[in-house]
C-alpha cells in the first residue's frame, strides 16, 4: 500500500514538473514574441525587396513575369512574419524579404535581407496550400537540394499569388513539351541519317566530285553501285551512303 502511494506521488510530481517546464517554455516564447520582436513594416519591406532585386539579383536577360506580396514565418523569428515579395522570372523563383528585429537593436540599424531562390525548371514544384495553421492562402515551393519554402499571401494578394503559381506551372508544362519535341526530333534525325542516301547525276558531275561531296571515295561509290568504270551518266541514280552508316 505504501509503495503504491509512493509511486503515485512520484508520478504526480514528475507530471507537475513537466507541465511546469512546458508552461515556462511557452511563456518565454510568448514573452519574447510580444516584447522583444519588432514588427516589419510591410510597405517598407516591399520597397526594399524591389530595390534589392533591381540592384543585385537579376541576371542579364532575366525578366520578372509575375510577383506577389507574401510573408514567411521562421522559428528563429518567433514565427513572426518576414514580409517581402515572391517573384517569378523567366529563369527563377525568388523571395526577397525583411527579417523582423528585436527591441535590443537600434531602430536605425540596416534591415536584414532574406533571400531564397529556386531554378524555375521542371524539378521545382509549387503547390497551393493553406499555411500557418490554415490561416493563410499560400504556396509551398520545393526543389531537391533547396530549402522548402512556405509563403503566405498578404491581404489582397491571393489572386496575384495564384497567377504566379499558374505561370510557373504553365512554364514547366512548356518545358516538358519542348523536351518531348526535342526527343522526337532527335529520334527522327537518327532514323533519317541511318537510311540510304541516293544522288542523281547532273551535267558536269564526275565520280571523283560526287565522292568528295558525300565524304566517300570513288572506289566506294563504284562498289556500292556495282560500276565497272568511273564513267557516270546524266540522270543516273547513285547510292552515295549505304543504310546504317
Long-range contacts (C-beta under 8 A, 24 or more apart in sequence): 29-78, 32-78, 33-78, 33-79, 33-80, 35-103, 36-78, 36-102, 36-103, 36-104, 37-77, 37-78, 37-80, 37-100, 37-101, 37-102, 37-103, 38-100, 38-101, 38-102, 38-103, 38-105, 39-80, 39-100, 40-80, 40-81, 40-82, 40-83, 40-98, 40-99, 40-100, 41-83, 42-69, 42-71, 42-83, 42-154, 44-98, 44-111, 45-82, 45-83, 45-84, 45-97, 45-98, 45-111, 46-83, 46-84, 46-85, 48-96, 48-98, 48-111, 48-113, 49-84, 49-85, 49-96, 49-97, 49-98, 50-85, 52-96, 52-113, 52-115, 53-85, 53-87, 53-94, 53-96, 57-94, 57-96, 57-115, 57-117, 58-89, 59-91, 62-89, 62-90, 62-91, 62-92, 63-89, 63-90, 64-88, 64-89, 65-89, 65-90, 65-167, 66-160, 66-163, 66-164, 66-167, 66-168, 67-160, 67-164, 68-153, 68-157, 68-160, 68-161, 68-163, 68-164, 69-153, 69-154, 69-157, 69-160, 70-95, 70-97, 70-138, 70-139, 70-151, 70-152, 70-153, 70-154, 70-157, 70-161, 71-97, 71-151, 71-152, 71-154, 72-97, 72-114, 72-149, 72-150, 72-151, 72-152, 73-132, 73-150, 73-152, 74-99, 79-132, 81-152, 82-114, 83-154, 84-114, 86-139, 86-151, 86-161, 86-164, 88-120, 88-164, 88-167, 88-168, 89-120, 90-120, 90-171, 91-119, 91-120, 92-117, 92-118, 92-119, 92-120, 93-117, 93-118, 93-120, 93-124, 93-126, 93-141, 93-168, 94-118, 95-149, 95-151, 116-146, 116-147, 116-149, 118-143, 118-146, 118-149, 119-143, 120-168, 120-171, 120-172, 121-172, 121-175, 122-172, 122-175, 122-176, 122-179, 124-168, 124-172, 126-165, 126-168, 126-169, 127-165, 128-162, 128-165, 137-161, 139-164, 139-165, 194-243, 194-244, 194-245, 195-243, 196-239, 196-241, 196-242, 196-243, 197-239, 197-240, 197-241, 198-237, 198-238, 198-239, 198-240, 199-237, 199-238, 199-240, 200-235, 200-236, 200-237, 200-238, 201-232, 201-233, 201-234, 201-235, 201-236, 201-237, 201-238, 202-234, 203-234, 205-232, 205-234, 206-230, 206-232, 207-231, 207-232, 210-238, 210-240, 211-240, 213-240, 214-240, 214-241, 216-240, 216-241
